[in-house]
């Protein structure tokens, strides 16, 4: 285990794909740290992991916000681009690109701006590059249901896709140009897609989605809908269903029918009394069948219909029924996943999918069948506290990081014997670029071992340009040696494929599959896709290409929709050649004066002959004098002693100024901003009139009444635990809301009458320990306990909600001394893992400890988020 206090709070990790042995670690507070592997191990200073700072971002860190994603460019070996997903403010997120300059982030560029957030949770963070070379990212529903169901306006609850310059991909499925859709959207219906990864070899996107009732893994294609917030694991026709799912913080129990167990020809078919919701590969425990030969543990082999499922079972043909089928308990908050794409582990691990669960601290292993469907899903490891991300290292080990674990854990097989350790076995190469995989030995040899790398089959456009001949000695056997592949440019639009053999005398050879990202289409790069100007003025943008075209290309610029007062006054035809393709050329747009006083809009289309096309929106502000018009709606209620604020908004030219008349003393309005402020002193009704004027008749007026009421006490809504709920472990839920007419300041959490935790902040949503899954019940004796949440408003008024809970699995007996309980303890100070804000479990919630003992594997030491390729 590698430990360092600098790792807190970690949100992800990713190995640089250049063979340098550098591990990038993202932190919630905005820092990106880099650790380095030497001689088969990460460098330490004493007992502490040595890290260097790559970049530091100023981020908004409330709840799940912060620096929450990292990815490397598919041509990173050449261009050195590193991409970060971060929450910039409480109202926007960004994708930022850095250039890795000798281990330091330089040339910071905001690639995609104004991504949605509510400054709370379900902010996403998954980011990576697909097999098409496009940039993908995912954002959840912002914790408030934004973007769910059929919405195509917001990028919330979506997977989105962009070109490398951050502009929407033209072939995105909902791209409607100037229409209402958000052009970035690629797939939709995801509650909290916290992490995702692209499957090596197939390029399929696997999206890990945190749920309310089920944790789900989807494999979406363009245009797909995962069903949230109408469906979780019960998606009807027309929606995609999860390939892996498990009950959030629990199990599902299904009753078998009286004749619901039939074994025939080595296959057993079980039938349930209701819809079972099981998925292929899911592990099910069957018990209580009248014929006990049917009882046991199975993996779902097929799901013929909603109430039937099959599994393999040897034995004579038979029929019986009754009993139950129970799913396995894996946790309650799915986190980072990765496909194993190396050779250190036994062969049957290759292509397996691993993922973590924050709440349970488990790692889960899924094996795949020949048709790429899920064959088995098993709990594989435990004790990975607050596991948030994982990755496969260049040494073939699995690395896992927890949010506040202070550590990166490295997982190795117990024994391997001498072999070639090759990472990765599936490589993507951008046409005209390079990619790298690494080779080392599993053990020290007794003599020098030469290793050869050569193309065994496939397209000749893919070649070895570095590391074709390697030598490992007793001294350097555990050092990473780089093999560099290159992909030549070609005129076709089809990916090239080739297989490369890595071989050494006396050792089993390994095969690396390489595929190109066809990048032969030169894309238009615009300085802006939206222009705003005033009548009689001009505005400009620049145009260039993303790469050199094969020959000279003419780009035409024309208005294709909107007002004829908008014209292209220069740059209507631009010529780019292989010599000047990356030199920006200017386009100037003019907005003519007109007699009306309305705002004009237009759409420009820039089209390269036989190639790419882009649109630019143009908005023209009118400069003709116009009378003011108030467009805002007043707030008509107020509370005694609380600030009343109404921002009056008015249109007109020149800009209007504001005045106010009121039947009460005290209200005032800012003449320029239109902000009306007032602190009412008593209950009653107040008449107000706002006047907006700008010298053009007539003035605009807005009259309204404000009803002032006394400050009401708050109400307490205890969401979890519920009355009679059974709780256990160190990560139980204890949270709720304060509802008030002015605002709330804090909540207190009591267990058996004893104050155990206080959450002081103004959001109105409160948790024991300050976040989800922080109630440690392990010190409570089994039986009944009383828990209470007390909330306070800004005036100090209070309200409370109380329920009885049952600790443990025994009889729910009331405590002997009510009010003298031994409530859970508060968490250690100074930690701030990103919580999941939902009613059933933390979206990246708390983890539990435990010894690691599984499948003969040894826990030795270290983690990841989203990976392209």
N, C-alpha and C positions, 0 to 999 in steps of 0.2 A: 504494500500500500504506500502510495506517495502522499504525504501530508504537507499542508501549508495553510496558515491562516489567511494568506492572500487569496485563496480560492473562494472565500465566502463573499457574497452569495453567487454561486455559479449558476449559469443558465444553459450552458452548452459547451461542446468542444468539437473540434474537427482537425484531422491531420492534413497538413499541406500536401497536395498531390504532386510534389516535385521531387520526391525521394530524399528530401533534406532531413527527415526524421523530426520535423517540428510539429508540435501539438499546439493549436490555437484554442484558448479557453476564454469564453465570453462570461462577463460578469453583469449582473443586474444593474450595477451602478455605472455602467458605461465603459468599463475598461476591457481591453482585449490583451490577454497575457499569452506569452509563448514559452513553452518548455521544449527542451531539445533532447533527443535520444543520441547517446553515444555508447558504442560497444555493447549494444543490446539492452540498455537501460536508460531511463530518463536521468538527466543530470540533477544531482542534489548538492546542497550546501549543508554539510552535516547530515541531519536527519530530515531536512526541509527541502521540498521540491524547489529547484531554482527556476525562476521565471523572469522574463523581460517584458516590458510594456511595448506592445505594437501600436496601440492607438487608445485614445480616451475621448469618449463622447459625453457631452452634457445631455442627460436624459431625464425624463420624468419617470419617477420610480414608484408611484402609488400602486398598491395592490399588485397585479401581474405585469405592470408596465416596466419598461427599462430597455436595456440591450438584450434582445431575446432571440437573435438568429444570426447565423454566419454561413457563408457559402464561398466556394472558390470558382473562378471562371473556368469553363471547360478548356480554355487555352492558357491556363495559369502558368504553365511551364515557360510560356513565351511572354505574355503580357503582364503577369504578376498581379492581376486584379483580385481583390478580396472584397466581398459584399457583406454588409451588416444590415440587419433589420432592427429598428429601434423605435421607441416611443419618444418623440421630440418634445411634445407638450401634452397637456391634458386633452387636447383636441386633435392632434395629428401625429401620425407615424411616418417614418421615412425608410427608404432603402438607400444606403450610402455606400459608395464605392471608394476604396483606397487602392493605391499602388504600393505593393510590398517592395520597399527599397532597402535591401539588406536588413530585413527584419524590423523595419520601422514603416508605419503607414504614412504615405505622402499623397499629395494630389487629391485631397478629399473632394468628392463630387456627390451632390445629392442627385441620385438617379431617378427615383420615383418619390414624389412629395405628396403630402396631404392624404396619406392613407388613413382610413377611419380608426378612431378610438374614442371611447367615452372616458378615458383616464381611469378605468377600473380594471376589468378583467376580460378574458376571452379575446385577447389582443392578437392571438396568432403567434407569429415568430418563425413558422416554417418557411424556409427559403432554399432554393436549389435550382439546378439547371437540368433540363430534360434532354432526351436523346436528339431533339430537334435543335439543340443549342439555345433555346429560348429560356428566359428567366421566369421561374414560377415562384409564387408565394401564397400563403394561406392566412386568412384572418377569421376569427370567430364572430359570434353575434354581439360582441362588445358587452356581454353580460346583461343586456336589456332587450334582446330580441331583434336588434337591428339586422336587416338584410335577409331575414329568414323566408321560408316558403318560396313563392314564385318571384320574389324581388329580383330585378335586374338593374337597379339604380345604384345600390351601394356595393362596395367590395367586401363589406362585412358578411360573414357566413359563407365565404366563397374561396375557391382557388382561382388565382388570377395569373395572367401570362403576358410577358412583354418581350420586345426586342432588346438587344444588348444595350441600346441607347436609352432604355427606359420608356419608350413609346409603346402604345398598345400594338400587339401583333395584328396585322391586317386580317389574318384568317381566323382570329378568335371567333367562336361560334355565335356570339351575341353582338358582334361589332356591327352597328347600324349607322356608322358615320355620324351625321348630325342629329340622329334620333335620340330618344331618351335613355337608351341603354348605356351602361358603363362599358366602354370598349375593352377593358382589361379582363372582364369575367370569362373564365374558362369552364368552371363547374360550380355547383351551388348546393345549398342545403346542409352545411356543416356547422354544428354547434360551437365546437372549440377545437379546430384542427391544429393542435399545439405543435406537432412535428410531422414531417413526412420524409420519405426517401424514395429514390428511383431504384428499381430493381436492376441489378447488373445483368446484362445479356438481353433482357426483354425491353428494358426502358420503361416498364410500367410504373405508375406512381402509386405508392402505398401511403395512405393518409391515416395517421393515428388521431382519432377524434374522441375527446373527452365528453362524456354524456351525463345525463341526469339519472337515468335508470340503467343504461348500458354503456360500456366502453366499446367502441367499434373501430374496426380497421376497414377502410374502403379502398378499392382499386378503381378510381373513376377514369372515364374517358371524357373527351371534350363534350360539353353540353349536358353531362349527367347531373342528376339531382339526387342527393342523399336523403332528402325528406324532412330535415329539421325545419321548423319545430313541430310538425304534425306527427312524425314517426321516428321511433327508435327501435330498431330490430324487428319492426313489423311493417316495413315498407311494402306497399301494394305494387301491382304492375305499373310500369312507367317510371319507377324509381330504382336506383341501385340498392342492393342489400350488402351488408358487411360480409367480408370473407372471414373475419374473425370477430367474435364479440364475447363479452362476459358481463355478468351482472355487476353493477356498481356496488362495491362493498357488500357482496353477498353471493347467493347461489339461486338458481331456479330449480324448483321441484315440480315435476310433471307426473300425473297419475296415469298408469297404464290401464287400458281397458281389460275387461274380464277375459278377453280372448286376444289380448294385445301382445303376445310373445310367440312368434312362429319361427322355427329354425328349419331351413331347407337348403340342402346342397352347400353347406358351409357358410351360409348367410343367414343372419337372424334379422327379422323385421319386427320392430316394436311399434305399437300404435297407442297414442295417448288420447285421453278423453277430451282434451282441448288442443289448441294450437301450441306446439312445443317451442318454436322459435330457435331450434338447434341449427347449427351450421356445420358443413362438412369439415371433418377433422377435429371437431370439438370432443373433449373427453367427458364421458358420461358414466356415472356409477348407477347401476341398476340393482335394486334390492327388493325383497319382499315378494318376488314372483312365486306363485304356487309351486311350480317346478323349479327347485333351487338351482338346477343346472343353468338357468338363464341369468342368474345373479352374477354380477362381476363388473369389471371396468371395460369400457368400450371406447373406440373412436368412431365417430359418425362417418360412415362410408358414402352414404347417399341419402338424399331427402326427397322421396317420391312425391310427397305432398305435405301440407301444413301439419298433419297429425301422424305422419308415419316417418320413420327413419330406419336405416339399415346399418349393420356392422358385420364384420367378419367374426365367425365363431365356429370352431370345429365341434363335431359331435353328431350324434344321430338326429335325423329329422324328428321334430317334436313340436307340440303346441301347448301353450299354457296362457296365463295372464295374471292380472293383478300386480301390485307392487308399484314402485316409483322409479323415476329416472331423474338424477340430480346432477347438475353441472358443477364444475370445479370453481372454487373461490380463488380468484387470482389477485384481487385488490379492488381499487376504486378510482384510480386516476392514471390512465395510460400515458406514458411519456415516450421518450425517444426510441426509435427502432432502427435496425441496420441489418442488411443481409451479409452473411459471412462469405467473403470473397477472397480467401487466402488458403494456404495449404498446411498451416501448423497443426490444426485440429484434424482428427480422423476424416476420411473421405466423406462419410455420411453427414458431416456438418456443412459441407460446401453447399451454398445456396440456401441454407436455413435462414429464417427470419427471426431475429431476437428483438425483444422490446422490454421496457421496464414499466413498473407501476410505482408511483410516488407513495401512495398510501400504504401498501403492503411491504415495500422494499424488496419485492421479488423481481427476478428476471424470468422471462417466459421465452420458450423455444418453440417455433413452429417449423415443421418439416413440410416439404412440398412434394406432390406426386409428379409423375412424368408429364401430366398435362398442365402443370403449374398451379393446380388447385391445392388447397390446404389438405395435408394428409393427417397430421397430428398437431395438437397444441398441448404443451405441458409446462407446468411450473418447473423451472430449471435451476434457479439459484435463489438464495435468500440472504438477508442481512445487508442489502444495498440501500441504506437509509436515504430517503428522499431522492431516489434515483430519478434523474431528469434527462440524461442523455447518454449515448454510448456510441462507440465507433470501433472499427477494426484497425489496429495499428499496422505499420509497415513490417513489424515483426510477427504478424499473424495472431497476436493476442487480442482479446476483447478488452476495451477500456470503458469504465463506467464512472460517471461523476454524479454526486449528489449536491443539492442546493446548498445546504449548510453542513455537509459532512466533513469539511476541511480536507477532503481526500479525493484522490483519483485511484480507482482500483483496477488492477491488471489481472486478467483471468487467463490461465494457461492450462493445457492438458497435463495430467500427472506425468506422463512419459510419452515421448514421440519416437525415439530412435533417430538415427541420422536420416535426414531428408533435406530436400530443397524447400526453403520457405520463400514462396513467391507471393507478392502482394502488389497489384490486384490481378485476378485472373480474367477480368473483363475490363477492357480499356476503351474509352472513346477518344478519338483524335480529330480535332478540327482541321478541315482541309487547309493546307498551307501552314499548319501549326504542328506542335509536338505534344506528346504525352509521355508519362514516365511510369514504370513499375519497378519494384525493387526485388532483389534476390539476396538471400543470406543462407547460412546453414543452420540446422537445428542444434548441432553439437560440434564441439571442437574436433577436427580431424587429426589423424596421426601424421598425415603428410599433405602436401598441397593438392587441391582438387580444382581442376580446370572446369569451367562452365561455359557452354556455348549457347547462344540464342540465335535462332534463324527462322525465317518464314517457312512454314511447312506447306501451306496451301493458301489460296485466296488471291486477292487483287494485288498486283505489283505496285499500285500506287502507295501501298503501305509498306514501309521499310524500317529496318533497324539502323539508326544513325548514330547510336552510342551504346556501348556496353555489349557488343556482340560477343566479345571474349572476356570472361571474368576469371579471376583466380582467387580462391579462398585458401588461407593458410592456417596453421594452428594459432596464429596470432590475430588474424583479422576475420575469423569465421563468423562472428556475430555482428560485424559491421554491415550496414546497408550499402549495397552496390546498385547503381542506377542503370536501367536499360531505357534508352530513349527511342520512341517510335515517332516517325514522321509520316504525314499524309500529304501527297502531292495534290495540287489543284488539278481538277479535271473539268471538262465542259458539261458533263451530265449532271442531273439533279438527284441521282441515286446514291445512297450510302455504299461505300466500299467495305468489304470484309476480308479479313485474313486471320489465319491461325499461326502463332509463333510457338516453337518448341524450345523449352529451356531444359538442357540435358547436361549430365555429368557422368563420368565413368562410375559404374557400380551403384548408381542411384536411380530411382524411378524418375522418368522425365515428367515435366509438367507442361501444360498447354495454356497459353494466354490467347484469348479471343479479342481481336481489335475490330472496331467499326468506326467509320468516319461520321462526323457531323458535316453534312454537305453544306458548304458555306459559299457556293459559287454565285449567289444572288447578291449583287451590290445593293444595299439599302440606303434610302435617302435619310440624311441626318439633318434635322431642323433645329434652329436655335429656339424656336417657339412654335407651339401649335395653337395659340390663342392670342389675338391682337386686340387691344382696346385703344380707341382714338376718339378725337373730337372732330366734328364737322369742320371742313376746311383745312384739316391737318393731314400729315402722312405718318405712316408707321412702317417699320422694316423688320425683316427677318433674314437669316442667312441659311443657305442650303449647301450641303456637301454630301459625299458618299461615305459609307462605312468601310468600303474597300475599293480597290481599283477595278473598274469595269474591264471587260475583255477588249472593248473597243470604245471609240467616242460615243457618248450618249447625250441626247438632247432631252432636257427637262422642260416641259411646258407648265406654265402657271396661269390659271384662269379662274374667274368667278363661276362657280357651277350652281349656286343657289343664293337667293337673297336679294337685297336691294341693289338696284342698278347704280345708285350713287357711289357704290364702292367699286373701284377699278384698280387694276394692276398698272401702275404708271411706269414702272421699269422692272426689268428682270422677268418679263413674260416668257422669255425663251433663254435657257441657260445651256451651255455646252460644257460637258466634262469629258476629260480624256484620261488615259492611263497615267499621264504626267501631272494633272492638276486635280485629281478626284477628291483629295482631302483638303483643298483650298476653298474655304467658304465663299460663296457668291451671294450677292444681295438681291432681295426682292423688295420693292417699295410699293406700298398700297396707299391710295389716296381716297379720302372721303369728301365728296363734293358738298357744298352748301345746298340746303333745300329750304322750301318754304314752310314745311310742317315743323312741329315740335316734338316728334316722336323719335325714339331710339331706333337706329337702323342696324340690321344684322346681315351677314353674308357668310358664305362658305367658299373658300378657295381650294382648289384641287391642284396638287403638284404631282405630275406623272412623268416618270422616266419611260422613254419609248421602249416598249417590250419588257418592262421591268416593274419596279416598285412604284407605289403611289401613296400619297399622304394628303390629309385634309387639314386646313387651318380655319378656325372660326374667327370672325371679325365682328366686333361690337363697336358701334359708332354712337357716341354721346351727342345729343343735339345741343347747339349753341344759340338757338333762338329763344328769346325771353318767353317764359311761360309762367302762368300763375301757379302758386303752390297748391299741393294736394297732400293731405295727411294720409299715410298708408298704414300706420300702426294701430293696434287695438289696445285700449287702455286697460289697466288692471283695476277692477272695481271693488276689491276687498282690501282691507288693511286691518292690522292688529295694534291695539294700544301698546305704546312703548317700543314697537318694532319699526325699523326703517321701511318706508314705502318708497319704491323706486319704479318709475315708468319712463322709458326712453321714447320720446316722441320722434317719429320718423316721417319726414315730408320730402316730396319731390318738388322740383321747380328750378327755374333758372332766371336770375342768379339764385344761389343757395338761400333758402329761407332762414329767417331768424324767428325766435319764439318768445311769446309772452303768455302770462297766466293770470287769470282771475279766479278767486276761490272764496267760498262762504266761510272758511275757517282761517284763523291766523296760523302761519307757519309754513305752508307749502311754498316752494320756490322752484323756478325753472331756469336752467342755463340757457341764455339767449342764443348761443351758437350751437351747442351740442343737443339741445332739446331734452336734457335729462331733468326730470321732475323728481325732487326729493322732499320727504316729509316724515316726521315722526309724530304720529297722532298722540294726543294727550288724553282723550276720553272717547267713550263709545258714542256713536251717532252716525248721521249721514251728512256728507260734505259734497256740495255742488262745485264742480270745477269746469272751467272753459279754457282751452288752449287755442291760441291764435298763431298761425304761421303766415308770415308776410315777407315779400321780397320786392315790393314796388310795382308788381304787376297785378292788376285787379282781376278777380276779387281775391281777398285774403281767404285762407282756409281756416275753418274753425272746427273744433271738436268739443262737444259738451258731454259730460258724464257725471255720474254720482258714485262716490266711494263709500261703501258701508264699512264702518269701523266697529270691530267687535273686541271683546275682552280676550286676553291671551288664554287659550284653553290648555289644559294639561295634556301631556303626550299620551299616546297609547303604545303598549308594548306587544310586539308580535314575535313569539318564540317559535322559530321554524324547526329547529332540531335541538334537543331530542323531542320526540312527540310523546304524548301521554302513554305510559306503559312500555315504551321502547326499551329493548334490551341493548345495553352498551357494554363494551369491553375494550381492553387494550389501551395503548398509549396514544392513539390517534382518533379518539371519538369526536363526534361533532357536537358543538354547543354554540348556537348562533341564532340571531334574529334581527328584528328591525325596530326602530323607534320612528313613529309617525307623529308629526307635530305641525301646527299651523305656522310656526316661525322657524324652528330648527332645533336639533338635538345636539348635545355636547358629549355624552358618554353613556356607557352601559356597564353595570356591575353584574358579575356572575357569581351566584351563591350555590354551594353544595351542602345540603343538610344545615342550612342557616349560617354557614361560614363563608365570608367573602373570599373567593379563590382567584378572581381575575378581574381586571378593569380594562376596558377598551375605550380610550378617550380620543375622539376625533369627530368631526362634524358631518360625516357622510350619512349617518342615520342607519347604516348597516354595520352590525357589531358582532364580534367573535370572541369567544373565550381564547385568551392568549393572543388576540389581535389578528388572527387569521383562522382559516378552516383547519379542522383536524388537530387541534392543539390541546384537547382535554385528555389528560392522562388519568385513566380510571383504575390503573393497576394497584393503587394504594387503597382503594375502596373495598370493603368486605362485600362478599356476594349477598345479594338480596335487594330490597327496595331502598331507594334514596330519593330525596326531594331536591330538585334543582330549580333555581329561580333566576330570571333576568330582570334587573331593575334599570330603567332608562330615565334620563333627565333631559329637560329642555333648557333653552337659554335663560329662562326665568327661574330655574331651579326646581320646577315642578317635576313630579315623578310619577311613574306608572310601573307596574310589574306584571310578569306572567310566570306561572309556576306549573310544573308537571312532575309526576312521579316516574322514575325510571327503574329498570331492573338491571343490576350489574351481574354479569356472569350468566351461567346457564342453569343455575339451580332455582329453587323456589323463591318467588319474589316476596320475601318477608320484610315488613317494615323495620327500620333500624330501631335498636333498643333505646337510643337517646336522640330523638329528633332534635335537630338544631345544633347537635354537637358532632357533626360529621367530620370526615377526613377527606375533603374535596381534593380534586386533582391539583397538581402544582403548576405554577406558571412556567413557561419555557425560559430557557436561558436568554438573557438580554443580548442585544446587539445583532440578532439575526433577523433577516427579512426575506424569507423565501417567497416567491410569487404565489399567492393563494388562489384557489379556484372558487369562484363565487357562485355556488349553486346549492340546492336544497338536499343533495344526497351524498356529496363527497367532494373532495377538493380536486379541481381540474389539474392542479399540479401539487396536490396536497401533501400532508405529512407522511413520513415513512416510519416503519417499525424496524427494530433491530433483529438480530438472530445470527446464529452460527451458520457459516457456509459449509454445507456437506452435501454433495450431489454428484452422482454419476462418475465418481472417482476423479473429479476434476479438482485442481488446487487453486485456491484464491491466492494470487500473488500481488497484483497491483494495477489500474487506471481508466475515457468517455466520448459524446457527439450529438449533433442536431439534425441537419438535413443535408442530404448529399445528392449531387447530380450524377447523371451517367447511368 
